[in-house]
Amino acid sequence: MKREIFLLISIFLATLILISPIVSNSFAVINNFNNPVLAPTQYRALTPYVAVLNEMWSFTSPTALFQALIAGQVQLAGLDEQAQILQAQRDPNIYLYDQPVYGFGPIIQFNFAKYPMNNTYFRWAIFSIINFQLVQQQVFANGLLGQAIPYFLNPSLYPGFFNPNATILYQTHESFNLTRAMIYLQKAGLVYNTKLNTWTYPNGTPIVISWIIPANAPEALSLAQIVTQAAKQINLTIQYQVVPFSPTLIQDLVTGNYELITFGWSVNAIAPGFLYFIDGPLAPVTSVNSFVNYTINQLLTKAYIEATTLNESQYYTQQAVYYLQAAVPEIIAGWGNTVQGAYLPGYANYIPTVGGGVSLMNVHTANSTHGTFNWGITVLTAAPSTYDVYSAQTLYEFDGLGEVYDTPLSSPPYNALQLLPWVVQNWTIQTGLNETIPGTNIRLVNGQVITLYLVHNDTFHNGLPLTAQAINFTMWYFDMGGYSSNPFNASKDTVYIGNYYGKPVILNYTAEAMAPSFEWFDALPGLVYSYIPPDNPYEIQIYFNTSSLWSIYELSGIYIVPPSIFENIPPQWLGLGTYSVSSNGQVIGSGPYYMYNWNKSTGATFYRYNGYFRVDPLANFIANITAGTTYTYTFNITQVLAEPTYINGKPTVPNPIVSIPNATGVAEIWIYGQSPRPIMSIPISHVSGNTYKVTINTVSLTPGQTYVLFINATYIEPLMLNYSANSVGGGIKYVDVPHFYTAYYTFNVLPTTTVSTTTTTSTTTTTTTTSTTTTTTSIVTTVTPVSSVSAPPAPPSVSVITISTSPVVYGSLGVGIILVIAAIVVAVLLGRRS
């Protein structure tokens, strides 16, 4: 899922005038290119197919966003209201996606630091005034927007993890019963004053419960109306206040400035994982609540961190679900559907996913791969307030970050629990280790080592290569092991996490723990060590003091950041908000798009990164060249120094995109659809400034074939190292570092024209020979666990699982939409999931 780019400057003019690749049935074509909607199994493992992606949020209301959708001003939008959905169903121009999603809400969260919100009987009393039949009808539009399911797991989405006994507890203590509600208010210590006909605290002060709900969230408003009206029937006063989701509601949540508060959660397919993060040991950080329950924490730790089999994980999750229903200070109104409308005229290749909405991975404008796509992601009151990957919290912030940053692995649109290669091309898992890690004094007890083997052709947008060091840096910089001090010496605050570009990087974990990353702190439980072989910068061995079956899933979805940016920024600065990478143009990733412009009132614009290692070369078709002739292709080489390049129209740095006049390199050519083994290598020539050219001689190329033209250039640029931050000593040092510029294009080699003449006619007959290319499918094997439920089995013996794939084949069917498998549990405005 990613997509976009704007182009106001001449550096991308060459890209804009490229010819559409869909020109001939005789040469390579993009499969199913004109299908408006692709089946999930038809997706292509290549992206993106549009040049510019606009994420838009200038809309004053959900109605305004819907009107923009049906007018074709945006091509994708979430639908919040029953009337909108019914209208979209009848509109032939709209493809309607309405399916259950891995996400729940609206929820009512009780501030566990305040009385009576921290009293179980009080929560049960509020639960008992909620008529879930009305919730189903009014909040979820009789099933169009979801299901009124009051449990911590949706039984249909997580059948092996749900505990049916939770339904008994709900019926006994939490189902709609106003008489029971009054009894539980008294058990919570409240007093009913018959003279005043109201409830009071024990000291006689009348109770007025305040409740914060997000603006432009119809489901939240409907829930608030149902609850407050029912409360009036027992003379309990609850007053709700509507505030902007971002930043007001988020700030109230983080600061604890609330009694009741409503939002929702976008989660994933790993039930014990998101429960561990939201309501388990990390609840004080992620849910920003003071709730701690030892029994729940212990059960979720066993289910998520210690379980080595699916059966074991399901067993402990089931036990936890019962206690969650009884004790957690939250009321779940239901599990939502993702309801989205996709505009069809002029666009193609939308992909419906299982549990994740409509994927834009292959979407494009009709008959072109150079168009613009407008995604109405939300209304203005929920617009992203930051693009700092360290401190981002909302779904809409991660929507943009997901375009910029890559993940080690991915999942196909049809199965969020199937892992496929992405930045990592293959991997091995060795479990059940009871030994000392070689070269260390770290002892593994039933541990595991996951070895990742990265592709060799991925680069960050600033031209630096993405190697195993980037994954190593990311894990330890964000403290994904969840440490609050040196993991090897608890008496020390600081920890050495490696040498990057000659600078030893030392972090203060104690300071970082005071302002940990909302998303990434403790994202890899059990992480204890990592190692990169000195002879292979594209391999990393990652050690865990657990053999949890979920470790590879959590590792698969981390956002890989460039050490060159973050090694100069103490992480606690980001957590405390004293420094912002997004405000300083440092949102540099390696994904298919880079962030060009961020207008805080209207939206963000992303440009396609033509050097992306998974771009389809057919997306950048340059020419039809007659066999036996030469063709000169001219292009520009530039370096992206800042993302976002502009904020509200102003550059984030003086020269956000710079010309590169000193590059050297070659253009490699191979047949499209085959493994990228060059059959021709041509030196590139410098013309002037940032302009270069390559001359293609087609004499040795086969007519009727489509070829890839791969620009592979290097240049030297200085990199600043600040030794006063995250290191020893002080001062600034500059080192010259090789940077890379890559770009993928295609061209067709046309047969020569023959002319035949007879004595009886003067007709000229032209014959064109054709050839076809064969698209191959890369098959990835996965391990499918048994789905039965039983008591925890004995610990497994040491085992090795090797997962490998054939080399990337351009145009093949293989790796799919990047669904973030790691614990992406981000607060989301209700009804706005994608």
N, C-alpha and C positions, 0 to 999 in steps of 0.2 A: 504494500500500500504506500504509495508515495506518488508524488507527481507535481512538477511545475517549474516555471521560469518566466521572467519578463524580459524585455529587451529594449532599453532606451538608448543603449550605447552601441557604437559601431562594432564592438568586438563580436557580436553575435549576428551581424548582418549575413555573413556567409551561411550560417545555420538556417536563417529564415528563408533564404531563397532556394533552399534545396528542393529538388524535384520530388514529388510524391512517389513513394516506392511501389504503389499499387498501379502498375502500368501495363503489365503483360501477364498472360496466363502461361507463357513459355518459360519464364524465368522464376526465380524464387519469389514466393509471395508469402504474406503473413496468413497463417491458417485462420479460417473463420473470421476474417477481418471485418466483414460487413454484418456479422450477427449482432443485433442490438443487445442481446443478453446471452452470455456464455453460460453453459452448464458448469458447475464447479470443477468437473473433471476435464473441461476443455481449456482451463487457464494455461497461460504461457509463463514459463519461469523467467521471463525477461520483462524489464520495465525501465523507464516509462515510455508511453506512446503519445503523450502530449508535451508540448514544449513549455507551456506556462500553466501553472496551477494557482488559482486564487482561492484562498480560504477566506470567506466573507462573513462579517458579523455586524454590519451596519443597520440591521433590521430592528425596528422599534418594538416588534411583537412577533409571536409565532404566526399570526395571520399575515403580517407583511412579508415574512419569509415564504409562506405558502403562495402568496400572490406572485412573488418573484419566480417561484418554481414553475407555476402553470403558464407564466408569460415567457418562460425560457431564459430569463435573466440569470438564474442559477440553474445548474444541471443536476444537483443533488441536494436534498434537504430532508431533515427529520420532520415528521408530522406528529403533532401533539393532541389534536382534537378529532373527535369522532366525525364531525362534518367534513373536515379536510380529508380524512381517510376515505369516506364514502364518495366524495367528489373525485378523488384520485382514482378510485376503482373504476369509475365510469369514463375517465378521460383517456382516450386512445393514445395521447402523447406522453402518458406517464406510466412507467413501470413501477408497480407498488411492491415493496418488500415489507412483509409483516410476519416476523418469526420470533420465537423465543430467543433471548439473548443471555449471555453470561453476565448478568447484572441484576441488581435488585434495588427497589425503592419505589416510591418514597419511603424513607425510614423516619422514625421519630427517635432521635438520640437524646437521652437524659444526661444532664451534667452530673456525673457521679461525684463531683466535689461538693455538691450542694444538697441540702436537705429541703424537701423530702425526695428529690430526684434520685438519691442514692439508696432509697428504700425499695426492696423488692415488692412489698405489698402495694406501694404507691404505683409502681410500674404495672403491676397486675390490675390495679384499679383502672388506670387509663386504658389498658388493653381491653378491659371488660366493658368499656363504653363505646367501643368501636364495632359497628355493625358491618361485618365483612361482606354481607350481601350488597349493602349500599356501596361499599368500596369497589366491588366487582362491577357494579352498574355505573357508578359515577366517576370513579378514579380511572378505571381501566376500560371504560366504554364497552362493557359487556364482553370483554375478551379481546377487543381490537388492539388495545394498548398493553395487554399482559394479563396476568392472573393474580387474583387476590389470595396469595399464598403467604401465611403469616410465619413461615419457618425460615431457618437460617440456611437451608438448602432447598432447592426446587426438586421434589422427588423425581420428576420426569427428566431433568437434566443430569442429576447425580444419583441414579437409582441404587448403586452399590454403596453409597456413602450415607444415604438418608436413614434415620432411625424412626420407624413408625411409632415408637413410644412417645416421640415429641408431639404427635397429634393427640395422644391421651392427656399429656400435660396441658396442652392448649385448651382442650375441651373442659378440663377440670378447673383451671385457674384463669384462663385468658379469653375465652369465648365471650360473645356478647351477652351481658347479664348485668343490668343496672343495679339490681339489689345486691349482687355480689360486689359490685364496684364500691358501693357505700360501705359495706362491711370491711373491705380491704383498705379504704381510706382511714377508717378508724383503727385498724390494725397497724397502719403506718404511723399512728400517733396524732392524727388530725382530729379535730373536734367539730361536730356539727352544732351550730348555734341556732336553736329553734326560734329564738326571738328575732334574729336577723335573717333567718332562712339562708344561711351561707356557711361555708366551711372556714374554720380558723386554725391557726397554729395553736399549740397548747397555751400560749400566753394571751390568747384572745385576739390576736391580729388577724384580720380577714386575709384569706389566701387569694392571691391573684397570680396565676402561673403565666409567665411570658413564653412566647413561642416564636421563633424566627423561621420564616420560610422564604425560598428564593422567588424573585420576581420572574414573570414570564414563564412560569412552570404550572400549567393547568392542573396536572395531577396533584401537585403539592397543595394548591389552593383548594381543590375539591376535597382532599383529605382533611385539611384544616377546617373546612366548613362542616363536614360530617362530625368531626370530633367535638368542636366547640358547641354545636347544637345539641349533641348528646349530653355534654357536660352540663348544659343549662337545665336539663331535665332532672339532674340530681343537685342542682344549685351549686355546682363547682364552676368557678370563673377561670376560664382560659382565654387569653387574648393573644392573637397572632399578629405579627408585624411582617410585612413584605419588604424585603431588601434586595438590592442587586446581588446576584450570586458571587460575582467577582468585581471588586475585592471584598465587599462588605461582609457577606456571609462567611467567606473563608477566613477573614480576619477575626470575626466573632468566634468562629470555631476554634481557631488556633489559640486565641487569648483566653478562651473559656468564658467569654462574655455572653452567656446564655443560660437558660434553664432547660428549655426544649429547643431543638434545632432540627431542621429537615433538609436532607439532601439524598443522594443515592450513590450506589457503588457500581462501577464497571469492573468486573472481575474476570476470571478465566475458567478453564475447564478443570483445574486442579483444586478440588474442594478443600483438602486439608491445608493447601498452601495459602489460599486467600483467607481462610478462617484463622490461620496462625498469625497472619499479618494484621487483620482487622480486629479480631476479638481475642487473640491469644497473647503471647508474651510481648508482642510489639504494639498492642492496642494503645498504650499511652502515647506512642509516637504517631501511628498512622491514623487512628480514630480520634486522636487528640482528646482523650478522655482519661480519667483517673482510675478506671476500672481495672482491677487485677483479681484473678481467681486462680488459685494454685492448682486446683483439680483440672480446670479447663486447660491451663497452660501445660500441665503434665501430659494430658491426653493428646493435645494437638502437637506437642513436641514428639511424642511417640509416633503419631500418624504421619507427620510431615518430615521430621528430621531423622528419625531412627528407623522407620519402616523400610525393609529391604524388598518387600513384595507388595503387590496390589492388595492381596487379601489382608495382610497385616495392616496396611494403611487404612483400608475400609473399616476394619474392626474397630480401631481406635477412634476414627472419625465418627463412627456411629455413636460411640459412647459420649464423645464430646458434644455432638449435636443435641443430645438430651439436656446436658447441663447448660449449654448455651441458651436453649429455650427457656430454662428456668431462671437463669441468673443475669444474663447480659442486659445492661440498661439501654436496650433498643427495642423498638417495635417495627417490624418489617411489614409494610402494608401489602407488599406483593413483589412478584418477579416480572419484570417488564418484557415487552417485545421491542425489538428494534423495528421502528416503522419509518421507512424512508421512501421518498418518491424520487425516481430518476427520470430526467427529461430525455425522451427518445429522439425527436427530430434532429438530425444532424450529428448524432453521437452513436457510438457502438461499443460493444464489448464490456458492458457492466457485468460483474460477477457476483451472484448471490452466494454468501458464505453460510456455513453452519454456525450460528451463535455469534456472528460478528458483523452483521449488516452487509451492505453492498461494498465490494472491493473495487477500487479504482485502479488496480494494478495494470490492467490492460486497456483501460478506457481511452478513447481517442475521438477526434472529430471525424466526420464522414470522409472517407477517401483521403485522409491526410494524417500524418504523424507530427504535424507542426502547429497544431491549433492550441487553443486556450480552453481550459475547463474551469468553471466557476462552481465552487462547493460552498453552499450556505451552511456553515457548520453550526451556527448558533445565533442568538440575538445579542445585541450590544451589552446587555446587563450581565452576560456570562462570558464576555470576550476574554481571551488570554491576557493575564497581567504580567507574565514573564515567559521567556523562553530559555531560562537557565535550567539545564538538565538536572542540576543538583537540587534545586528547590521547587521545581514544577510540581503541581498537585492535581490539576484538573484535567479531565479528558481532552478538553479543547487545546490545552497547552501541549499535551502529548500528541495530539493530531499533527501539529506542526513539527514537533521534534521528531516524530516518526518518519517524516519526509527527509530529514537531514541526516539522522544517525542510522547506522546499520547495526544488525544483530548477528551473532555468530551463526545461528541456525534459523530456520523458518518452519512454517506449517502450511499445508495445502488448504484451500478454502473449504474442503469437505471434511476435515478432521483436525481439530485443534490440538490433539494429542499425538499426532504423527510428526516426527521431526525429520526435516530434510535439510540438505546443505544450503548454505548461503555464503557468508564470508569464510566459514569453515567448510572445506570440501569433504572431509571424512574425519572420523573420530573413533577412539577406542575407550572402553570402560573396563577397569579391573576392580573388582569388589572383594570384600571379605579379607582385607589386608590387616594382618597383625604383625607389624614390623616397624623398624626405625627407618624413616625416610633416608635414603642414601645421602651422605654428606652433611647430615644434620643430627641433632639429638631429639628430633620430634618423633614421638612414638605414636603409631596408628593403632587404634583398637577398633577392629571391624571397620576399617576405613576403606577408601577407594581412591583411585587416581584416574582422572579423565584426561586423555591426551587429545588435543585438538590440532589438526593440520589445516592451515589456512591456505586460501588461494594466493597466488603470487602476483596478481595483477590488480589489486584493489588499492586505491589511493584516497587520501583525504582531499577535500576541495582545494586546499592550499598547496597541493602538489607533493606533500610528504607521503611516503608509502605507508600502508597499513600493515604492520607486521604483528607478530605475537606479543611484542612489547606493548602495543596499544591495549590489548586485552589484559595483560598483566597490570599495567598502570591503572586501567579502569577499575579493576576489582579492588585494588588496595587503596586507591585514592578515595573512593566512595565508602571505604570501610565496609565492604559487602560481607565480611566475616562477622560483623557486629561486635567488634572489640571497642573498649573504652580506654584502653592503654596498650602498651606494647604487647602483642600476643605471645612473644617469646620471653618477656620479662615484665610481669605485671607491675613492678615497682617503677618502671620507666613510663613517661608520658609519650615519648617519641618512638617512631619506628622507621627504619630504612626500608624503602619499597623499590629500590633499584636505581640504576644509573641510566639517564636518558640524555642522549646527545652530549655526553661527557659531564653532566651535572648529577651529583648524587642527590636524590630526592628523599627528604626526611620529613615525615608528617607528625604533627602533634595530635595523636588520637584522643587524648583527654579533652583538648580544646574542641576537636571536631564532634565529640560525643555530646557536647553542650548544645550543638545546633546540627544534629545529624540530618542527612538527606531523607526527605519524606519517602521517596520511592526506593532508594537503593541501600540505605543502611540495613545491614543484616539480610540482604537479598540472597546471599549464598551461605546459609547456615552450615557450620562445620568446616568452612574453609580454613586451612591451616598453613598451606605452603604452595608455592608455584615455582616452576623451573623451566627455563628456555635453554635448550642445548646451544652451546656456542657455535656449532657448525650448521645450525638450521634456524634462522630467525623467523621461520613460518611454522614452528612447532612449539607448543606450550603444554607442559604437564601440570595439572592442577590437582592438588591433594586435599581430600576431605577426611575429617575424622568421623565419618559416618559412611555407611553404604546405602544411604537413602536412594530409592529409585527415582526421587524427584530432583536430585541434584543436577542432572543433565538438562532437565527441563528449565530450571531456574537459570542455569548458566546460558542456555540457548538464547535467552531474550534480553540480555543486558545491552544497553546502548554503548557502543564503543566510542570513546572520546580520544582526541589526539593529545598525547603527552606534551607536545610542543606548546599547547595553549595552557593547560591546567597545571603544569609543573611550576608555573610562575604565580599561581593563585592559591593561597592557603584555603582549604575547603571550608573552614569555619567562617571565612569572610562571606562565602556564598550562603551558608546556612543562616547567618545573622542578617543578611541583606545589606551588608556594608559595601559589597561589590557585586556587580552584575555583568556576566559575560554577554548577555543579550544586549544590554545598553552600550557595551563597548565593542560590538561587532565581532564577538568571539564564539559564535555558535557555529563552529567549523566542524562538519561531519564528513562522512564518506558515502552518504546515501545517494539515491538517484536524483535528488534535487538539492539546490542550495537556496538559502533564504535571501531573496533580493531586497524586498521592501516590507517593512512592518509599519502599517498605519494603525495606530491603536484605536482609532474610531471606526475604521472601515474594514480592515482585514490585512492579511499577509499574502505576499506574492512570492512564489518559488519558481526558479528556472531549472530546466533540465540540465543535468551535469553530463555532458557528452562523453566524458571520460569514465562514466560509471561502468564497472566491470560486467554488469548484467544488463546493459542496454542492448536492445536488438539493433544490430547494424543496419537493418532495413529501415529503421526509423530515420536514418540519415542517408538517404539515397542521393548520389551526386550526379550521375550521368549514365547515358547509354553511349558506349564507345564502340566504334566499328573495329572489328578484328584487323590486325595489321597496322593500325594507326597508333599514334601517341596522343596522350591527353595530359594536360598540365592542370593540376588542382592547386588553387591558392587558398591559404587559410591563415588565421591569426592565432598566436599563442599568447595567452594572458594568464595571470595568476589571481585567484580570488583570495584577497587578504582579509576581507571582513564579511561576516554574516551576522545579522542582517546588514546588507550593504547600505541601506538607507532606513532610517526611522523617521516617520512622518515627513518624508521627502528630504531629510538632511543626512549627508554621509556620516557614518559612524566613525570613520577615520579619514584623514585627509585624502588618501588615494586607495579607495577600497578595492579597486580592480586595476592591476598594473600591467603594462606591456612588458613582454619578455623579449629582449633583442639578442640574447646570447645562447639560445637553445641549439643543441645539436641532436641528431638522431636519425632514425630511419622510418620509412613507411613499409610495413609488412603486408603481404597479400596472401590470402588463402581463399579456397572455395567456400562460399557461404553454406552453412549446414554441416560442414565437416569439422573435425577437431582442428583447433587453431595452430596448425603446423605450417609455417610460412613456406610458400613455394617461390617467393620472390621478396627480396629486401632491397629497397631503394633509398639512397641517402636523401634527406630533406635539404633544401637549399634556402638560405636566408635571402630575402629580397630587400627589405628595409624595415626599420622599426620592429614591429611585432608581426610582420608579414613574412610568410614562408611559402614555399611551393614544393611540389613533388611532381615529377614527370613519369607517367605510366606508359610503358611500351607494351602493347598488347600482342606482339608477335608470337610470344610463347604461351599465350593464354588461349583457352579453348572457347570458341564461339558458342553462344547459347548458354553460357554459365553466368551465374551471379557471384561476384567476388567481394570479399571484405577488404577494405583498405584501413589498416590500423596504424595510426600515427603514434609513434613511441619516441618521445623526445625527453632529454634531460637538460637541466640548467642548474647553475649554482647560485644560491641566494643565502644571505646571512640570516642566522637564527639567533634571537636574543635570549640569553639565559640570565635570569635574575637570581643571583646567589643569596640575596637578602630574604628570599621567600622559599620556604620548604627546602632549605639546604644549610650548608655550613659556610662560615665566612660572611662575605657580603659583596656588594658591587654588581655591576653589569658586565657580562661578557658576550661577545658575538662570535659565533662559529659559522664557517661556511659549510653548508649542508646541501647535498644533491637533492633536487626536486624533480618531479616527473610531470610531464604533460602527455596525456593519452586522449585519443578520440577514435571512435569507430564509425566507419562509413561503408557504403556498398556501391557497386556499379555493375552494370551489365555489359558483357562483351557481345556485340551483335555480329551475326555472320556478314560476310561481304556480299554485295549485291551482284548477281549474275544477269547478263542481258543476252537473250537469244533472238535471232532474227531469221525469218524464212523469206524465200523469194516471192511468196504469194501474199504476204501480209506485211504491214509495217508496225504491227503491235509489239510492244516491248513487255516481256513477261519478267516480273521480279519474283524470285523465289527466296523465301527466308527459312532457314533451318531453325529448328527449335530443340530445346532439351529441357528436361525437368529435373528438379532436385528432389531428393528424398529426405524427408524429415524423420529423424530417429527419436526414439523415446529413451530417456535415461531412467532406469528403474532403480529405486532405492528400497532396500529391505529394511523392515522395522520389526521390532520384537513386540508381539501382542500379548499382554498379560491375561491370565485367566480371570474371569469376571465374577467367580463365585465368592461367597462370603463365608469365612470360617474364623476360628480362633487363630491368634498369631502363631505361625509355624516356627520351627527352630531356626536359628541364624543360618544363612546359606554359607556354603563353602566358597573359597576363592574362585571367581569365574572371570572370564574375559569375553567381552562383546565387542566385535569389530564391525563398524558400519562404514562402508565405503561406497563410492559412486564412480561411474566412468567420467572421463573429462567432460567439462561443460560442452554441450553441443548447441550451437546457435540455432534457434528455431525449434528446439526440441520441447517436448512436454515433460516437465519435471518439477522443479521447485516452485512453490506457490507463494501466495500472499504472505507478507510478513505479519503474521499474528504474533504479538508479543507473548511468549509463553512464560517468561519470568513473571514475578508477582506484580503485574500491572493492576493494581487496585487503586484507582484514582477517583477522587470525588467528582461526581458528574451531575450536572443539572438534569433533573428528571426528564426523561423522554428524549434526551439528546445524546444518544449513543451511536457510535459508528464503528 
